[in-house]
């Protein structure tokens, strides 16, 4: 992804300090927009994380956003410690038409819980067997994936439901 460098300054800073992240390192996306005179944004932490890559032949000398992982608090990690996009879970589960709602939780380095609300009674382990195999391809063969059929998924105070939660490593 290419940034609009004409009107904004984009930075990717380390997760735990305000030093610039190195190319290929996960970091917080920070935006400065002085073009908006009514409400300028100065080093605004968007809450998203991503990974910068060196400039390429189309970026006019500016770094490129190589990966966008989404909200900082929603980032989960594989069993080897690499971040993965929460959208990965949705891409796998979209093929299961009996799922009404789901929530994916990382509990620790290798344990994950998938809570699902289903339209009808099916054997959960049989129905989601292929999904668990696909998760292990992304997360690691040593991932411990626990399936739970639930009646409801709690909402936040805002009324939204978090589909991905990291209870283990929220830096």
Buried (B, 14 or more C-beta within 10 A) or exposed (E): EEBEEEEBBBBBBBBEEEEBBEBEEBBBBBBBBEEEEEEEBEEEEBEBBBBBBEEEEEBEEBBBBBBEBBEBEBBBBBBEEEBBBBBBBEEBBEEBEBBEEBBBBBBEBBBBBBBBBBEEEEEBEEBBEEBBEBBBEBBBEEBBBEBEBEEEBEEEEEEEEBBBBBEBEEE
